[in-house]
Amino acid sequence: MSCEPPGEGRTVGTLNEKPLHAALKAWVAQPGDRFEVAVAGYWVDIVREDLLIEIQTGNFAAIKGKLAALAAQQPVRLVYPIAQEKWIVKLGGEGEGPLSRRRSPRRGTVEDLFGELVSFPRLLAQPNLTLEVLLIREEEVRRYEAGRRWRRGGWVTQERRLLEVVERRLFQTTADLAGLLPPMAADPFTTADLAAALRRPRRLAQQMTYCLREVGAIEPVGKQGKALLYRRATA
């Protein structure tokens, strides 16, 4: 939800809340939780006793300051969904139903979180901050805007909808994040070795090594040609 400080005129609850965010908040909620609570000048999605829960479906950079301020005072859990399976729904014109519904070939994995963690990797070393990743099935609803042909042929995302939560992963320490490193034949390893082991693009491997290096989970130990070599950090 909003990072803006509480003030007059703001409607507490679902102001500008998108369907995916609302559905995830309902899925995460437990009896006794309080919703949209003002804490330290920010609106917090869920307050569960002394735990603050924030659900972020978009860019992590937008909430960096908010998380840092809240985690400096009390425990905070950041909940982030990754689409393991995505269905793309294209809407017809006004008054028409969906034109098409197809499954995207792209399947997200928990390692995709590193694409966002590059915004504040060191913040994860803050003991009050934990991260919960939800692997989900979702629908992405798109509408056609004639003046925006430069993007997806004029199709823009209208909203995202939760279909199912498939799996949840909780990361409480930097060691938990380091646990996402796959077994590799090479030791030490390069980002190319990591990308091959993950079977993912090298860019993701670079983001992963950057984050893990920043929190001290891995360390550079030399070079192989122009490529840095990394090894798991000792205790």
N, C-alpha and C positions, 0 to 999 in steps of 0.2 A: 504494500500500500504506500501511501504518500510519505515522503520524507519531510514534508513541510511541517513547521511547528504548529500546534493547535492555535486557533484564533477565532475571532467572532465570524460567524457566517459559514463556517465549515460544518457540513452535516456529518456527524459521527456515524460510521457504519459502512456504507457501501458506495460512497462517493467515487464515481469513475471506476468502480470495480469491474473487472472483466470476468466473463463466465469461468475461465480456467482458474483464475485466482480464487473466486468464490467457491468453486467446487473443491479445490484443494484445501481451503480453509475449513470447509465442512468435514472433509475426510480426516484431517489432522485433529480436529477438535475432540475434546473429551469432556465429560460432565464436570461442571464447576469452572470451566474456562471462562474468561472474560474477553470480549472482543472490542477492537478499536479503542484501546486505552491510551490516554496521554501519559507518556513517560519521558522525563528529561527534555521536554520540548518537541517530542516526536510522537506520531501515532504508531502504535504497535498493534500488529494484527491480532495476536493472541497473548494473553497473560495467564500463565498457569502457576499459581503460587508465586515463587520468586523467579520463575523461568519466563523469559520473553521469547516469543516465537514469531519470526518474520518469514513470510512466503514471498519469494522473488521469482517471477516467471521470465524476467528479462535480464537486462544488463546489470552486472554486479557493480560496475563503476558508479552507478547512480546512487547506491546506498552505502558506499564506502565510509563516508563521514558519519552516517547514522549508526552503523554497526560499531564503529570505533568508539563513539560516544556512549552507546548503551553498554557495550561489553566492558567498558572501564568501570561500570558501576555494579553490574549483576550478570548472571548467566544469560546468554543469548543463543538461540538455535536458529540457524538459517536453513530454510527448506527450499530446495531447488528441484524442479521437475525436468527430466530429460525424456524426450519422446523415443521410446524403444520402437514404437510403431505409430506411424502417422497416416491418417486418411485425409485426402484433400478433397473438399467439397466446393464446387463452383456453383454460385447462385445465378438464377436467371434474372430477368428484369423485374420491375415492381409487380408484385402480385403473382409471380411465378415461383415454382419450387426449384429444387436443385437441378442444374443442368447435367452434372456428372459427379461421381464419387469414385476416387481411385486411391489405391494404397501407394504411398511414396516408397521408392526403392531404398531410401536411406533408413538405416536402423541405428538409433543412438545407443551408446553404451555409457557406463558410469564414468569412463575416462574423459568424456566430453566436458565434464565439469572444469577441467583445467583450462579450457578456452575462456572461461569467465574468471577463474581464480587468478589469472595473470594481473587482474586489476588490483588485488591486495593480498598477495601470497603471505607476507609477513604477519598480517592480521590473524592468520590461522594459528600462529604460535601463541596468541592470547588465550590463556587457559579458560576464560569465560565464554569463548566462542566455539560452538560446535556446528557441524554441517550435516544435514540430512538430505540425501539424494533420493528422489522418488523416480523410478523408471515407470513410465506410463504409456498407455495407449491414448491417443488423442485425435480429434478432428480439427483440421485447420480450414475455416470457412473463408472463402475468397469471393469478392465481388468485382465486377468489371467497371473501370473508370476510363472512359474514352480518352481523357486528357493525359493519361499516365501510361501510354504504350511503351515507354522506355523501361518500364519495370514489369517483368513477367508478362510481357505482351499486353499490359493494361490491367492485369489482375492483381489486386491488392488484398492483403489479409484483413478481414473484418473482425474475426474473433477466433479464439481457440477454445475447444470444449474437451473436458475430461471424459474419456470412455471407461478407463480402468486403471487402477494402480497395480502394477505387476510385481514390483519389488521395492523395498526400501533399504537404504544403506546409511548407517550412522557413522560419522567420522568425528571422533572426540579428541584425537591427538594427531600430531604430525606423523607418528608411526603408523597410524591407521591409513593415512594417505600414501605413505611409502609402501604399504601393503598392496597397492595397485600395480606396483612394478611387477611385470611378468617374469617368469624364469627365462634367463638368457644364456646362451652358450658362451657369449663373450663377457669377460670380466677382467678389466673394466670394459665399459660399453660406450658406444657413441649414440647419438640420437638416431642414426640410421639403423643401428642394431635394435634400438628400442622400437622404432617404427615397424621393423620387420617382425618383431616378437608380438607386437600389438595387432599387426595386420591393419594398421591405420596410417594415414598420411604423416610424413615427417614433420609437418607443421605442428600437429598435435603432440608428437614426441618432444619437440622443442619447447612447447608450452609446458608440458609435464615436467621436463627436466629443469626448466627455469623455476617453476613453483617449488619443486622439491629441494632444489639448491638453496633457494631463498629461506626456507624454513630449516635448513640444516639436515635434511634427510638423506641427501646425497652430496658428494663433494667432487670437484674436479681434481684429477690426479695426473694430468698430462695431456698430450695431443697425439693423434694419429693422423699424420699429414696436417691438414688444416682443421680437422675435426677435434673438438674437445673430448677427452675421455672422462667418464664418471664412474664412481664406485659408491655403493651404499656407505653412509657414514657410520663410523664406529660409535659406540655409546659414549 
